[in-house]
Amino acid sequence: MYKGFIVIKVFNHWFHWKTVLQISLDLLLPVACVAVAVLAIGKDGSASLDKAVIFAMIFALAMILLNGLLGFYRRVHSRTVAQSQARALVSLCLAVPLAYLLFRGLATQDMNEELILLSGLTALFGTMAYRLYLSHNNSSASVLSHRVLIFGAGAEAESVGAVLRKSDPDIQIMGFYPSPTDAETTVPPGALVSRERLLSDVAQDLKVNEIIVAVRERRGGVLPLRELLDCKLSGVRVLDLASYFERALGQIRLDSLRVGWLIFGEGFRQGPLRTLVKRVFDIVASLILLVLSLPIMLVTAILIVLEDGAPVLYRQERVGLNGRLFKVIKFRSMRNDAEHDGKPRWATQNDDRITRVGRVIRKLRIDELPQLFSVLVGEMSLVGPRPERPYFVDQLTRDIPFYAVRHSVKPGVTGWAQVNYHYGASVDDSLQKLQYDLYYVKNHSLFLDLVVLFETVGVVLTGKGAH
């Protein structure tokens, strides 16, 4: 029976194995094709081959960076076929001049520059075409799907099944194994697995890769611990809800979260070394970004004044680390009378308070650039939960459990929630984003910060989630 791993942990952050495989192929295939071409046409071996492989690796890494920014490594997406084709065309159009510039220096009397260039582009084109096919074709689902058995048949298990089907295209739910404490069976009868058979036998017969325990009550012998252990010993992964959603979806679901899991589980640590590394990185990176963005900020300031007059910036009280208040600085994107009645309101899509310049700078996230000064003085970090206004924090803390946990780290200019969920404009949106914020608080590292910053560039390029 296949016992595949759905995720791979890299520097405390979980990646799906298909993403790792895609990146590995994008790195290895161009290198392999160029090496084969050099060996086939070159008369003198190692020196020419070494040089060609180095250039091929630079080309492959550049294309991995570009394809990542274009969103090709996201397993779950809402792109149409036409949108994916347009992004692939952009990638290929940028690849041709890049490859030409890199490989033109390889031509010698023993090697044909055009043939080497063609070999690298052929590998790129082939992988891109195959990725487009897979991203909009489910014919390979039976081969690549991850077979899951859910322990539980009540409302919680039904909700888990719905979330898995919507958010994970590689999941194949093989059935629901009822728990003795299920007050009511809510899953479809056809999806139920008979409790007359041992759980370990069912897992073996259905060839499941993973069992997800989806019951809230676990005391008094509710869980068949011996059978779950037998499943684990036979190679089937057994996960509770919190662990599954953390690994597979990069979030910590509030409906599966318990205080004990927060206290006794791994993560949620703030060591002095991590604090020092994060602070040094924030200072260096924010200084570089401020220098690079200075012309953009000057043009933005002029355009704001021309359309709606002064002031260019606005300062607003937000909640920061450990609940302390600070003043956030942003480019003004709304009219001066946006809250003339003094009552705070959520920003919404197509909000009529936003100016024409404001719509552009919000879409491109230019309005956030002045927050880099808050990073320099230590009130914010480059990466962290989005800082909210005290009015909304009071409301959300009352309505959403564990909301205050997000204040155990500095708020960020960008964050894991911002790149994974659209702009929050309601209590429900804040609840959804909190699940990503909790994942960041639990697992944050310099590597995850770099992943978030990389994803942020992709969000800016595509205008995803801007209001």
Secondary structure, DSSP 8 states (H G I E B T S, - for coil): -----SEEEETTEEEEHHHHHHHHHHHHHHHHHHHHHHHHH-SS-HHHHHHHHHHHHHHHHHHHHHHHHTTTT-SS----HHHHHHHHHHHHHHHHHHHHHHHGGG-BTTB-HHHHHHHHHHHHHHHHHHHHHHHT--TTHHHH-EEEEEE--SHHHHHHHHHHHHH-TTEEEEEEE--TT-SS--S-GGGB--TTS-HHHHHHHHT-SEEEE--S---SS-S-HHHHHHHHHTT-EEEEHHHHHHHHHS---GGG--HHHHHHSS-----HHHHHHHHHHHHHHHHHHHHHHHHHHHHHHHHHHHHH-S-SEEEEEEE-GGG-EEEEEEE--B-TTTTTTS------TT-TTB-HHHHHHHHTTGGGTTHHHHHHTTS-EEES-----HHHHHHHHHHSTTGGGGGGS--EEE-HHHHHS----SHHHHHHHHHHHHHHHHH--HHHHHHHHHHHHHHHHHTTT--
